[in-house]
Amino acid sequence: QVQLVESGGGLVQAGGSLGLSCVASGGIFRINAMGWYRQAPGKQRELVARISSGGTTNYADSVKGRFTISSDNAKNTVYLQMNSLKPEDTAVYYCNADLSTGRFWLANDYWGQGTQVTVSS
């Protein structure tokens, strides 16, 4: 019943900005961490940014200084603000959530459907 719904993807010119949002809903759960991954054609899925429930952040070296991850725990929402976009940022971006659920509160990974981000030169 848990699902992650992403929004904000699209087409933007190099140097432009784009903001992504992801909302977790359904069932009863505790958020341990949420983040964003991306996958370009022919490449492995890679971590872009992650934020824990305590606010600790982690970024891929390639996006440091350009992307900012933030969250609103009350709304079960994570955001990714992407600035100074480059063509190499083009990929499908996936929201990820580490959630604890069920009678034993076991941790599991959940994934959004992905949203396309295309940066033109």
N, CA, C and O of each residue as an XYZ file, in Angstrom:
484
protein
N       0.817     -1.222      0.000
C       0.000      0.000      0.000
C       0.846      1.265      0.000
O       0.367      2.330     -0.389
N       2.098      1.159      0.432
C       2.986      2.316      0.422
C       3.351      2.647     -1.016
O       3.666      1.754     -1.802
N       3.310      3.912     -1.356
C       3.744      4.344     -2.664
C       4.439      5.693     -2.584
O       4.160      6.509     -1.705
N       5.349      5.905     -3.523
C       6.065      7.165     -3.639
C       5.660      7.809     -4.953
O       5.732      7.174     -6.005
N       5.238      9.054     -4.902
C       4.792      9.761     -6.087
C       5.695     10.960     -6.328
O       5.815     11.841     -5.476
N       6.332     10.987     -7.503
C       7.260     12.038     -7.868
C       6.610     13.054     -8.794
O       5.662     12.743     -9.515
N       7.132     14.265     -8.764
C       6.678     15.305     -9.670
C       7.811     16.298     -9.902
O       8.738     16.394     -9.097
N       7.730     17.035    -11.005
C       8.677     18.103    -11.264
C       9.659     17.877    -12.388
O      10.394     18.796    -12.748
N       9.698     16.680    -12.959
C      10.613     16.424    -14.054
C      10.209     17.175    -15.307
O       9.094     17.686    -15.406
N      11.127     17.237    -16.266
C      10.834     17.922    -17.508
C      12.072     18.237    -18.301
O      13.142     17.676    -18.063
N      11.919     19.143    -19.246
C      12.991     19.570    -20.135
C      13.462     20.957    -19.745
O      12.651     21.857    -19.531
N      14.777     21.130    -19.651
C      15.343     22.417    -19.289
C      16.650     22.623    -20.045
O      17.336     21.656    -20.376
N      16.996     23.868    -20.316
C      18.252     24.178    -20.985
C      19.420     24.127    -20.010
O      19.244     24.336    -18.810
N      20.604     23.849    -20.526
C      21.805     23.849    -19.701
C      21.929     25.173    -18.959
O      21.707     26.242    -19.527
N      22.288     25.085    -17.679
C      22.386     26.263    -16.838
C      21.109     26.598    -16.099
O      21.108     27.446    -15.207
N      20.029     25.943    -16.461
C      18.752     26.197    -15.834
C      18.555     25.416    -14.553
O      19.453     24.717    -14.085
N      17.361     25.546    -13.994
C      17.030     24.913    -12.729
C      15.747     24.113    -12.835
O      14.898     24.370    -13.689
N      15.626     23.139    -11.949
C      14.441     22.294    -11.897
C      14.306     21.768    -10.469
O      15.306     21.468     -9.816
N      13.076     21.657     -9.991
C      12.838     21.131     -8.661
C      11.977     19.887     -8.702
O      10.956     19.857     -9.389
N      12.381     18.857     -7.969
C      11.646     17.605     -7.898
C      11.046     17.433     -6.507
O      11.630     17.865     -5.513
N       9.883     16.803     -6.445
C       9.229     16.498     -5.179
C       8.818     15.037     -5.159
O       8.526     14.450     -6.201
N       8.797     14.456     -3.975
C       8.367     13.072     -3.806
C       7.607     12.952     -2.497
O       8.095     13.364     -1.445
N       6.407     12.384     -2.565
C       5.563     12.211     -1.390
C       5.335     10.727     -1.128
O       4.934      9.989     -2.028
N       5.587     10.295      0.089
C       5.319      8.922      0.508
C       3.951      8.870      1.170
O       3.632      9.711      2.011
N       3.132      7.873      0.790
C       1.800      7.758      1.363
C       1.345      6.310      1.405
O       1.942      5.445      0.763
N       0.281      6.048      2.166
C      -0.291      4.717      2.247
C       0.284      3.905      3.385
O       1.502      3.828      3.546
N      -0.587      3.298      4.177
C      -0.139      2.461      5.268
C       0.415      3.253      6.439
O       0.314      4.478      6.501
N       1.000      2.514      7.357
C       1.627      3.116      8.528
C       3.117      2.831      8.449
O       3.528      1.678      8.317
N       3.914      3.865      8.528
C       5.347      3.676      8.402
C       6.119      4.765      9.124
O       5.585      5.825      9.450
N       7.392      4.473      9.366
C       8.316      5.433      9.922
C       9.415      5.656      8.890
O       9.972      4.697      8.357
N       9.722      6.901      8.611
C      10.752      7.233      7.641
C      12.118      7.234      8.311
O      12.344      7.947      9.289
N      13.014      6.435      7.780
C      14.393      6.421      8.254
C      15.267      7.353      7.412
O      16.123      8.064      7.940
N      15.040      7.340      6.102
C      15.771      8.207      5.188
C      15.035      8.255      3.857
O      14.306      7.325      3.511
N      15.223      9.328      3.117
C      14.699      9.442      1.767
C      15.780     10.039      0.884
O      16.666     10.749      1.360
N      15.699      9.745     -0.406
C      16.715     10.262     -1.293
C      16.333     10.150     -2.748
O      15.231      9.730     -3.099
N      17.282     10.538     -3.589
C      17.099     10.516     -5.035
C      18.239      9.762     -5.700
O      19.407      9.951     -5.362
N      17.884      8.907     -6.649
C      18.824      8.204     -7.493
C      18.526      8.564     -8.941
O      17.439      9.053     -9.251
N      19.480      8.326     -9.822
C      19.228      8.562    -11.235
C      19.884      7.478    -12.068
O      20.862      6.858    -11.651
N      19.332      7.261    -13.251
C      19.866      6.273    -14.167
C      19.783      6.804    -15.590
O      18.701      7.095    -16.099
N      20.939      6.924    -16.219
C      21.027      7.334    -17.612
C      21.098      6.084    -18.483
O      21.498      5.026    -17.998
N      20.721      6.180    -19.757
C      20.771      5.020    -20.650
C      22.152      4.376    -20.681
O      23.160      5.061    -20.857
N      22.194      3.056    -20.508
C      23.448      2.330    -20.554
C      24.301      2.432    -19.312
O      25.418      1.916    -19.289
N      23.800      3.088    -18.273
C      24.564      3.251    -17.048
C      23.828      2.672    -15.848
O      22.617      2.456    -15.890
N      24.576      2.425    -14.783
C      24.000      1.922    -13.548
C      23.276      3.032    -12.801
O      23.614      4.208    -12.931
N      22.280      2.644    -12.019
C      21.607      3.611    -11.176
C      22.571      4.093    -10.098
O      23.276      3.286     -9.493
N      22.607      5.394     -9.856
C      23.531      5.958     -8.890
C      22.825      6.887     -7.913
O      21.814      7.510     -8.237
N      23.380      6.963     -6.716
C      22.863      7.870     -5.704
C      23.163      9.306     -6.093
O      24.290      9.635     -6.461
N      22.152     10.157     -6.011
C      22.320     11.586     -6.249
C      22.426     12.322     -4.921
O      23.374     13.074     -4.694
N      21.452     12.103     -4.046
C      21.437     12.744     -2.737
C      20.529     11.972     -1.802
O      19.585     11.315     -2.241
N      20.816     12.053     -0.514
C      20.030     11.357      0.495
C      19.976     12.203      1.747
O      20.921     12.926      2.062
N      18.861     12.110      2.465
C      18.712     12.824      3.728
C      18.062     11.900      4.739
O      17.051     11.265      4.439
N      18.630     11.818      5.930
C      18.087     10.974      6.978
C      16.990     11.712      7.728
O      16.819     12.921      7.569
N      16.253     10.976      8.544
C      15.199     11.598      9.340
C      15.764     12.626     10.308
O      15.054     13.535     10.737
N      17.040     12.484     10.653
C      17.702     13.440     11.529
C      18.296     14.633     10.808
O      18.827     15.539     11.451
N      18.218     14.652      9.474
C      18.691     15.783      8.705
C      20.083     15.655      8.123
O      20.569     16.590      7.487
N      20.738     14.522      8.323
C      22.060     14.311      7.748
C      21.946     14.105      6.243
O      21.127     13.307      5.787
N      22.760     14.817      5.469
C      22.695     14.743      4.012
C      23.946     14.126      3.415
O      25.025     14.164      4.005
N      23.775     13.554      2.223
C      24.865     12.947      1.478
C      24.631     13.229      0.000
O      23.518     13.052     -0.496
N      25.683     13.673     -0.717
C      25.575     14.015     -2.126
C      26.628     13.312     -2.946
O      27.739     13.068     -2.475
N      26.275     12.985     -4.183
C      27.275     12.535     -5.134
C      28.219     13.695     -5.439
O      27.792     14.849     -5.495
N      29.499     13.389     -5.637
C      30.474     14.441     -5.918
C      30.085     15.275     -7.138
O      30.353     16.475     -7.179
N      29.463     14.652     -8.117
C      29.133     15.329     -9.358
C      28.059     16.404     -9.210
O      27.906     17.245    -10.095
N      27.315     16.389     -8.106
C      26.235     17.363     -7.932
C      26.461     18.302     -6.757
O      25.654     19.205     -6.533
N      27.528     18.113     -6.011
C      27.801     18.980     -4.867
C      27.933     20.431     -5.304
O      28.617     20.737     -6.281
N      27.278     21.313     -4.579
C      27.303     22.725     -4.899
C      26.246     23.142     -5.895
O      26.022     24.337     -6.088
N      25.590     22.187     -6.535
C      24.564     22.497     -7.526
C      23.171     22.017     -7.095
O      22.174     22.691     -7.352
N      23.108     20.863     -6.445
C      21.837     20.283     -6.016
C      21.688     20.411     -4.505
O      22.675     20.371     -3.771
N      20.454     20.564     -4.048
C      20.162     20.616     -2.629
C      18.981     19.712     -2.310
O      17.919     19.832     -2.921
N      19.165     18.809     -1.354
C      18.077     17.953     -0.917
C      17.526     18.485      0.395
O      18.281     18.946      1.251
N      16.222     18.422      0.550
C      15.573     18.845      1.778
C      14.334     17.987      1.994
O      13.904     17.271      1.089
N      13.764     18.058      3.182
C      12.599     17.244      3.480
C      11.640     17.967      4.408
O      12.022     18.882      5.137
N      10.404     17.542      4.365
C       9.371     18.018      5.276
C       8.789     16.760      5.900
O       7.923     16.111      5.313
N       9.260     16.424      7.073
C       8.856     15.172      7.707
C       7.354     15.103      7.995
O       6.752     14.033      7.908
N       6.758     16.228      8.332
C       5.330     16.255      8.621
C       4.499     15.907      7.399
O       3.384     15.401      7.531
N       5.033     16.175      6.202
C       4.327     15.897      4.957
C       4.854     14.661      4.242
O       4.411     14.354      3.135
N       5.794     13.949      4.858
C       6.406     12.758      4.258
C       6.928     13.065      2.856
O       6.734     12.284      1.924
N       7.583     14.196      2.722
C       8.000     14.692      1.420
C       9.493     14.994      1.387
O      10.057     15.512      2.351
N      10.122     14.663      0.266
C      11.515     15.002      0.038
C      11.594     15.807     -1.255
O      10.851     15.554     -2.204
N      12.504     16.778     -1.279
C      12.667     17.657     -2.423
C      14.100     17.599     -2.940
O      15.034     17.324     -2.186
N      14.258     17.859     -4.221
C      15.580     17.999     -4.808
C      15.576     19.238     -5.685
O      14.934     19.261     -6.735
N      16.292     20.268     -5.256
C      16.443     21.478     -6.050
C      17.714     21.354     -6.870
O      18.806     21.215     -6.318
N      17.573     21.406     -8.185
C      18.686     21.224     -9.093
C      18.972     22.532     -9.815
O      18.129     23.033    -10.560
N      20.155     23.083     -9.597
C      20.577     24.321    -10.237
C      21.783     24.066    -11.132
O      22.441     23.031    -11.024
N      22.067     25.019    -12.016
C      23.209     24.926    -12.927
C      23.252     23.569    -13.624
O      24.293     22.912    -13.663
N      22.131     23.163    -14.164
C      22.020     21.843    -14.774
C      22.907     21.707    -16.001
O      23.105     22.659    -16.756
N      23.438     20.502    -16.184
C      24.314     20.169    -17.291
C      23.694     19.038    -18.103
O      22.895     18.266    -17.572
N      24.052     18.925    -19.391
C      23.519     17.822    -20.196
C      23.773     16.447    -19.575
O      22.952     15.543    -19.727
N      24.890     16.280    -18.881
C      25.189     15.005    -18.255
C      24.294     14.681    -17.061
O      24.355     13.573    -16.527
N      23.465     15.635    -16.638
C      22.475     15.365    -15.599
C      21.236     14.675    -16.162
O      20.373     14.236    -15.402
N      21.144     14.577    -17.472
C      19.998     13.936    -18.107
C      19.895     12.478    -17.670
O      20.846     11.711    -17.814
N      18.738     12.103    -17.137
C      18.525     10.753    -16.627
C      17.089     10.624    -16.147
O      16.355     11.609    -16.066
N      16.700      9.394    -15.831
C      15.464      9.176    -15.096
C      15.810      9.261    -13.619
O      16.701      8.559    -13.142
N      15.114     10.111    -12.906
C      15.358     10.305    -11.485
C      14.315      9.549    -10.670
O      13.113      9.691    -10.897
N      14.785      8.744     -9.720
C      13.920      7.919     -8.895
C      13.966      8.349     -7.439
O      15.043      8.545     -6.876
N      12.816      8.493     -6.841
C      12.721      8.734     -5.417
C      12.869      7.413     -4.678
O      12.331      6.392     -5.105
N      13.593      7.433     -3.578
C      13.795      6.251     -2.755
C      13.493      6.577     -1.301
O      13.809      7.663     -0.816
N      12.877      5.623     -0.612
C      12.604      5.805      0.806
C      12.940      4.548      1.574
O      12.556      3.447      1.179
N      13.658      4.711      2.672
C      13.936      3.640      3.613
C      12.881      3.770      4.713
O      12.930      4.693      5.526
N      11.927      2.834      4.729
C      10.805      2.907      5.650
C      10.731      1.682      6.543
O      11.057      0.574      6.117
N      10.306      1.881      7.771
C      10.041      0.785      8.695
C       8.536      0.592      8.790
O       7.800      1.537      9.072
N       8.077     -0.644      8.552
C       6.645     -0.931      8.521
C       6.332     -2.265      9.182
O       7.234     -3.025      9.534
N       5.034     -2.542      9.346
C       4.578     -3.822      9.833
C       4.699     -3.994     11.335
O       5.177     -3.112     12.048
N       4.257     -5.146     11.792
C       4.212     -5.406     13.230
C       5.587     -5.392     13.888
O       5.704     -5.083     15.073
N       6.623     -5.724     13.133
C       7.970     -5.736     13.670
C       8.800     -4.532     13.255
O       9.982     -4.441     13.585
N       8.185     -3.616     12.537
C       8.845     -2.395     12.070
C      10.148     -2.698     11.336
O      11.194     -2.118     11.630
N      10.064     -3.608     10.388
C      11.217     -3.960      9.586
C      11.475     -2.906      8.521
O      10.539     -2.355      7.941
N      12.740     -2.631      8.269
C      13.122     -1.627      7.284
C      13.161     -2.219      5.880
O      13.663     -3.324      5.673
N      12.629     -1.474      4.925
C      12.642     -1.862      3.520
C      12.798     -0.634      2.640
O      12.453      0.479      3.039
N      13.321     -0.845      1.439
C      13.431      0.214      0.443
C      12.190      0.256     -0.432
O      11.675     -0.782     -0.848
N      11.714      1.465     -0.708
C      10.597      1.677     -1.613
C      11.029      2.656     -2.692
O      11.859      3.533     -2.452
N      10.457      2.501     -3.887
C      10.868      3.294     -5.034
C       9.689      3.950     -5.735
O       8.605      3.374     -5.828
N       9.914      5.150     -6.222
C       8.948      5.815     -7.071
C       9.039      5.295     -8.491
O       9.908      4.483     -8.809
N       8.139      5.763     -9.347
C       8.082      5.283    -10.724
C       9.154      5.900    -11.615
O       9.411      5.403    -12.712
N       9.769      6.962    -11.158
C      10.785      7.660    -11.917
C      10.211      8.825    -12.699
O       9.077      8.771    -13.174
N      10.997      9.872    -12.827
C      10.591     11.032    -13.614
C      11.765     11.466    -14.485
O      12.901     11.547    -14.018
N      11.478     11.742    -15.751
C      12.521     12.071    -16.712
C      12.978     13.517    -16.555
O      12.164     14.439    -16.511
N      14.288     13.695    -16.472
C      14.899     15.020    -16.490
C      15.813     15.079    -17.710
O      16.743     14.282    -17.835
N      15.547     16.016    -18.600
C      16.344     16.168    -19.806
C      16.921     17.577    -19.854
O      16.186     18.561    -19.769
N      18.238     17.667    -19.991
C      18.929     18.952    -20.049
C      19.527     19.103    -21.437
O      20.384     18.315    -21.836
N      19.084     20.101    -22.166
C      19.559     20.333    -23.521
C      20.750     21.281    -23.519
O      20.866     22.141    -22.646
N      21.632     21.124    -24.497
C      22.808     21.966    -24.615
C      22.531     23.205    -25.430
O      23.425     24.028    -25.627
